[in-house]
Amino acid sequence: MSATPKPKVTVILANLGTPDEATVPAVRRFLKQFLSDTRVIEIPKPIWWIILHLFVLTFRPKRVAEAYASVWSNDSPMREIVLEQTELVKQRLQLENQHFDLTVVPAMTYGQPSIYTVFEQLEKDPQEHVILLPLFPQYSATSTAPLYDAVAKWIPKQRHLPGFTLIKDYYQHPMFIQALADSVLTYQTKYGKAEKLLMSFHGIPQPYADKGDPYADRCRMTAKLVAEALHLHEDEWAISFQSRFGKQEWVKPYTDVVLQQWGEQKVKSVQVLSPAFSADCLETLEELAIQNKELFQHAGGGEYAYIPALNSDQAHIDLLASLVQANLDALTHTLAHR
């Protein structure tokens, strides 16, 4: 008598994306895909098409490619880290869920490995259930929502639909907050505590927040909880938002403005943490670690250090696995009682 087949479950760990290479053509392809998404850019399409093709894709790729080249090794840092995160989470989940035929795969909203390629594979190998974990701790319509859109595009084409779970975010999850706090303490144990801790998050345009995007409020809550976990006084830390693009107002305060002011105030030392990034990437390794260090010190500031993202730290892998495991436990219960 043959054994009952194990239910097939696929877990997808998805990040935003990265170019295939640190070259101008590859960066141009990536920026075209990324900046053509109406979730990211809400300017009317005809107007934005002209701006994108005549200006952005003409002048920006060279500068961005040079920035990528300064942090690129064998591959994009983000892609290398996401692949490592996926492998570690897979090992953990497969060990603890042997009653499932469990697959864990990486995906990117833009670039490779594409979320759409993952969906194509699911069509060839129908699953009982799919769990999608966006690697964005704080939900935003500019980052997490495009993954919802990808799912929405895929579902109408399917005849054999799996159950589907999309984990929205985890900006105040106790394991997340503790992992961030511990990363700061570990760094400070080795290098000492700075006069100021700056928690810098990727920004979004202020009009997006005004229309209801909860991202900035979630960032503020993350920062508040981390500061509380570290027992910091109000004058020992600040929150800021980086990477603004274009001329419109973005959520404030701006990271570069805060660092400029601290430099002018002769702040002796600054450490920067970026709790919005689950993997180090161009915005952390080049913008935060290099550009903003130069800005702060040129303005008169002292020592400056970037504290790495959680990346593949054990506490981070434990968190990601735990987020998925809660849904696998619920699925186990559901399958046992249907």
C-alpha positions as CSV (number, residue, x, y, z in Angstrom):
1,M,0.0,0.0,0.0
2,S,1.5,3.3,-1.1
3,A,2.0,6.1,1.4
4,T,-0.3,9.2,1.2
5,P,1.6,12.0,-0.6
6,K,2.7,14.8,1.5
7,P,0.9,18.2,0.9
8,K,3.1,20.4,-1.3
9,V,3.8,23.8,0.1
10,T,5.9,26.6,-1.3
11,V,7.3,29.4,0.7
12,I,8.5,32.5,-1.2
13,L,10.9,35.0,0.4
14,A,10.5,38.2,-1.7
15,N,12.6,41.4,-1.8
16,L,12.4,44.4,-4.1
17,G,15.1,43.5,-6.6
18,T,18.4,44.5,-8.0
19,P,20.1,44.8,-11.5
20,D,21.6,41.7,-13.1
21,E,25.0,43.4,-13.3
22,A,26.7,46.6,-12.2
23,T,26.6,47.9,-15.8
24,V,24.8,50.8,-17.4
25,P,22.6,48.6,-19.7
26,A,21.6,46.3,-16.8
27,V,20.9,49.2,-14.5
28,R,18.8,50.9,-17.2
29,R,16.7,47.7,-17.6
30,F,16.2,47.5,-13.9
31,L,15.3,51.1,-13.4
32,K,12.9,51.0,-16.4
33,Q,11.0,48.1,-14.8
34,F,11.1,49.5,-11.3
35,L,10.1,53.1,-12.2
36,S,7.4,52.0,-14.6
37,D,5.4,50.6,-11.7
38,T,2.5,52.9,-10.9
39,R,2.7,51.8,-7.3
40,V,6.2,53.4,-7.2
41,I,5.6,56.5,-9.3
42,E,2.1,58.0,-9.2
43,I,2.6,60.7,-11.8
44,P,0.1,60.4,-14.7
45,K,1.5,57.8,-17.2
46,P,1.9,60.0,-20.3
47,I,3.8,62.7,-18.4
48,W,6.0,60.2,-16.5
49,W,6.8,58.2,-19.7
50,I,8.4,61.3,-21.1
51,I,10.3,62.1,-17.9
52,L,11.4,58.5,-17.5
53,H,12.6,57.9,-21.1
54,L,14.0,61.4,-21.9
55,F,15.7,62.2,-18.6
56,V,15.8,59.5,-16.0
57,L,16.9,56.5,-18.2
58,T,19.2,58.8,-20.1
59,F,21.2,60.3,-17.3
60,R,20.7,58.2,-14.1
61,P,21.9,54.7,-15.1
62,K,25.5,55.7,-15.4
63,R,25.6,57.3,-11.9
64,V,23.7,54.4,-10.4
65,A,25.9,51.8,-12.1
66,E,29.0,53.4,-10.7
67,A,27.4,53.3,-7.2
68,Y,26.6,49.6,-7.7
69,A,30.1,48.9,-8.9
70,S,31.5,50.3,-5.6
71,V,29.6,47.7,-3.5
72,W,29.4,44.8,-6.0
73,S,31.4,41.6,-5.5
74,N,30.6,38.4,-7.4
75,D,26.9,39.5,-7.5
76,S,24.6,42.1,-6.1
77,P,24.9,42.2,-2.3
78,M,21.2,42.1,-1.9
79,R,20.8,39.0,-4.1
80,E,23.6,37.2,-2.4
81,I,22.0,37.8,1.0
82,V,18.5,36.9,-0.1
83,L,19.8,33.6,-1.5
84,E,21.6,32.9,1.7
85,Q,18.5,33.8,3.8
86,T,16.4,31.5,1.7
87,E,18.7,28.6,2.1
88,L,18.9,29.0,5.9
89,V,15.2,29.4,6.3
90,K,14.6,26.4,4.1
91,Q,16.9,24.2,6.2
92,R,15.1,25.3,9.3
93,L,11.6,24.8,8.0
94,Q,12.2,21.5,6.2
95,L,13.7,20.1,9.4
96,E,10.7,21.1,11.5
97,N,7.9,20.3,8.9
98,Q,8.7,16.9,7.5
99,H,5.0,16.2,7.1
100,F,5.0,18.7,4.2
101,D,6.7,18.5,0.8
102,L,8.1,21.9,1.5
103,T,10.0,24.2,-0.9
104,V,11.4,27.6,0.0
105,V,12.4,29.9,-2.9
106,P,13.7,33.5,-3.3
107,A,12.0,36.1,-5.5
108,M,12.3,39.7,-6.5
109,T,9.5,42.1,-7.6
110,Y,11.9,43.6,-10.2
111,G,14.8,41.8,-11.7
112,Q,15.9,38.2,-11.0
113,P,14.9,35.8,-9.7
114,S,11.5,37.1,-10.8
115,I,8.4,36.6,-8.7
116,Y,6.6,35.9,-12.1
117,T,9.1,33.1,-12.9
118,V,8.3,31.6,-9.5
119,F,4.6,31.6,-10.3
120,E,5.3,30.0,-13.7
121,Q,7.0,27.1,-11.8
122,L,4.0,26.8,-9.5
123,E,1.8,26.3,-12.6
124,K,4.0,23.3,-13.6
125,D,3.9,21.8,-10.1
126,P,0.6,22.6,-8.4
127,Q,0.8,23.3,-4.7
128,E,-1.6,22.7,-1.8
129,H,-0.6,26.1,-0.3
130,V,1.7,29.0,-1.0
131,I,3.1,31.4,1.7
132,L,4.5,34.7,0.5
133,L,6.7,36.6,2.9
134,P,7.7,40.0,1.6
135,L,11.0,41.0,3.2
136,F,9.8,44.5,4.0
137,P,9.3,44.8,7.8
138,Q,7.1,47.9,7.3
139,Y,4.3,47.6,4.8
140,S,4.1,50.2,2.1
141,A,2.1,50.5,-1.1
142,T,5.4,51.2,-2.9
143,S,7.1,48.0,-1.8
144,T,4.8,45.3,-0.4
145,A,1.7,46.1,-2.5
146,P,3.4,45.3,-5.8
147,L,3.7,41.8,-4.6
148,Y,0.0,41.7,-3.9
149,D,-0.4,43.0,-7.5
150,A,1.8,40.2,-8.8
151,V,-0.4,37.6,-7.0
152,A,-3.6,39.3,-8.4
153,K,-2.2,39.1,-11.9
154,W,-1.4,35.4,-11.5
155,I,-4.5,34.1,-9.9
156,P,-7.1,34.7,-12.7
157,K,-5.0,32.5,-15.0
158,Q,-5.0,29.5,-12.7
159,R,-7.4,26.6,-12.8
160,H,-5.9,24.6,-9.9
161,L,-5.5,27.4,-7.3
162,P,-3.5,26.7,-4.1
163,G,-4.4,28.1,-0.7
164,F,-2.5,31.4,-0.4
165,T,-1.1,33.3,2.6
166,L,0.5,36.7,2.2
167,I,2.3,37.9,5.4
168,K,1.7,41.7,5.4
169,D,4.6,42.9,7.6
170,Y,6.3,42.5,11.0
171,Y,7.3,46.1,12.0
172,Q,6.5,45.6,15.7
173,H,7.0,41.8,16.1
174,P,8.9,41.3,19.4
175,M,11.5,39.0,17.7
176,F,12.2,41.7,15.1
177,I,12.6,44.5,17.6
178,Q,14.9,42.4,19.8
179,A,17.0,41.3,16.8
180,L,17.5,45.0,15.9
181,A,18.3,46.0,19.5
182,D,20.7,43.1,19.8
183,S,22.5,44.0,16.6
184,V,23.1,47.4,18.0
185,L,24.4,46.1,21.3
186,T,26.6,43.6,19.6
187,Y,28.1,46.3,17.4
188,Q,28.6,48.6,20.4
189,T,30.2,45.9,22.5
190,K,32.9,45.7,19.8
191,Y,33.2,49.3,18.9
192,G,31.7,51.3,21.7
193,K,28.5,53.4,22.0
194,A,28.2,56.5,19.9
195,E,26.8,59.8,21.1
196,K,23.9,59.5,18.7
197,L,22.0,56.6,17.1
198,L,20.2,57.5,13.9
199,M,17.5,55.1,12.6
200,S,17.3,55.8,8.9
201,F,14.4,54.3,6.9
202,H,13.9,54.5,3.1
203,G,11.5,57.4,2.5
204,I,8.3,57.7,0.5
205,P,6.8,60.9,-1.0
206,Q,4.7,62.8,1.5
207,P,1.6,62.8,-0.7
208,Y,1.6,58.9,-0.6
209,A,1.5,59.1,3.2
210,D,-1.2,61.8,3.0
211,K,-3.3,59.4,0.9
212,G,-3.1,56.6,3.5
213,D,0.1,54.7,3.0
214,P,0.9,53.6,6.6
215,Y,4.6,53.1,6.0
216,A,6.0,56.2,7.8
217,D,3.9,55.5,10.9
218,R,5.1,51.9,11.0
219,C,8.7,53.1,10.7
220,R,8.2,55.5,13.6
221,M,6.7,52.7,15.7
222,T,9.7,50.4,14.9
223,A,12.2,53.1,15.8
224,K,10.3,53.9,19.1
225,L,10.3,50.2,20.1
226,V,14.0,49.7,19.3
227,A,14.9,52.9,21.3
228,E,12.8,51.5,24.2
229,A,14.5,48.1,24.0
230,L,17.9,49.9,24.1
231,H,16.8,52.2,27.0
232,L,17.8,55.3,25.1
233,H,17.0,58.8,26.2
234,E,15.3,61.1,23.7
235,D,18.5,63.0,23.1
236,E,20.4,59.9,22.2
237,W,18.6,58.8,19.1
238,A,16.6,60.1,16.1
239,I,14.6,58.8,13.2
240,S,15.0,59.9,9.6
241,F,14.1,59.0,6.0
242,Q,16.6,58.6,3.1
243,S,16.8,58.1,-0.6
244,R,14.4,60.8,-1.8
245,F,14.0,61.0,-5.5
246,G,12.6,63.9,-7.6
247,K,11.5,67.4,-6.5
248,Q,8.4,66.7,-4.5
249,E,8.3,66.6,-0.7
250,W,9.0,63.3,1.0
251,V,8.3,62.2,4.6
252,K,10.6,64.0,7.0
253,P,13.0,64.5,8.6
254,Y,15.5,63.7,5.9
255,T,18.6,61.6,6.8
256,D,21.0,63.9,5.0
257,V,19.6,67.0,6.7
258,V,19.8,65.5,10.1
259,L,23.4,64.4,9.6
260,Q,24.3,67.8,8.2
261,Q,22.9,69.5,11.3
262,W,24.6,67.0,13.6
263,G,27.9,67.7,11.8
264,E,27.5,71.4,12.2
265,Q,26.7,70.9,15.9
266,K,30.1,69.0,16.2
267,V,28.4,65.7,17.3
268,K,31.4,63.5,18.2
269,S,30.1,60.2,17.0
270,V,27.1,58.7,15.2
271,Q,26.0,55.1,14.5
272,V,23.4,54.5,11.8
273,L,20.9,51.7,11.8
274,S,18.5,51.0,8.9
275,P,15.6,48.9,10.2
276,A,13.6,49.0,6.9
277,F,16.2,46.9,5.1
278,S,16.2,43.1,5.7
279,A,19.3,42.8,3.5
280,D,22.1,45.2,2.9
281,C,21.9,46.8,-0.6
282,L,22.9,49.9,-2.5
283,E,21.0,52.2,-0.2
284,T,22.8,51.0,2.9
285,L,26.3,50.1,1.7
286,E,26.8,53.1,-0.6
287,E,24.3,55.8,0.4
288,L,24.4,55.3,4.2
289,A,27.8,53.9,4.7
290,I,29.8,56.0,2.3
291,Q,27.9,59.1,1.0
292,N,26.3,60.1,4.3
293,K,29.6,59.5,6.2
294,E,31.3,62.0,3.9
295,L,28.4,64.5,4.4
296,F,28.5,64.2,8.2
297,Q,32.2,64.5,8.6
298,H,32.5,67.3,6.0
299,A,30.0,69.3,8.0
300,G,32.2,69.0,11.1
301,G,31.1,65.7,12.7
302,G,33.3,63.1,14.2
303,E,33.2,59.3,14.0
304,Y,30.6,57.7,11.8
305,A,29.6,54.1,11.5
306,Y,26.9,52.1,9.7
307,I,25.5,49.1,11.6
308,P,24.8,46.3,9.1
309,A,21.3,45.1,8.4
310,L,20.1,41.9,10.0
311,N,21.0,40.0,6.8
312,S,21.6,36.3,7.7
313,D,22.1,36.8,11.4
314,Q,20.7,33.8,13.4
315,A,18.1,36.0,15.1
316,H,16.9,37.2,11.8
317,I,16.6,33.7,10.4
318,D,14.8,32.7,13.5
319,L,12.3,35.6,13.0
320,L,11.6,34.8,9.3
321,A,11.2,31.1,10.1
322,S,8.9,31.9,12.9
323,L,6.7,34.1,10.8
324,V,6.3,31.3,8.3
325,Q,6.0,28.6,10.9
326,A,2.9,30.2,12.5
327,N,1.2,29.8,9.1
328,L,2.4,26.3,8.6
329,D,1.0,25.3,12.0
330,A,-2.4,26.8,11.0
331,L,-2.3,24.9,7.7
332,T,-1.5,21.7,9.6
333,H,-4.5,22.2,11.7
334,T,-6.7,23.0,8.7
335,L,-5.7,20.0,6.7
336,A,-6.2,17.7,9.7
337,H,-9.8,18.8,10.1
338,R,-11.1,19.2,6.6
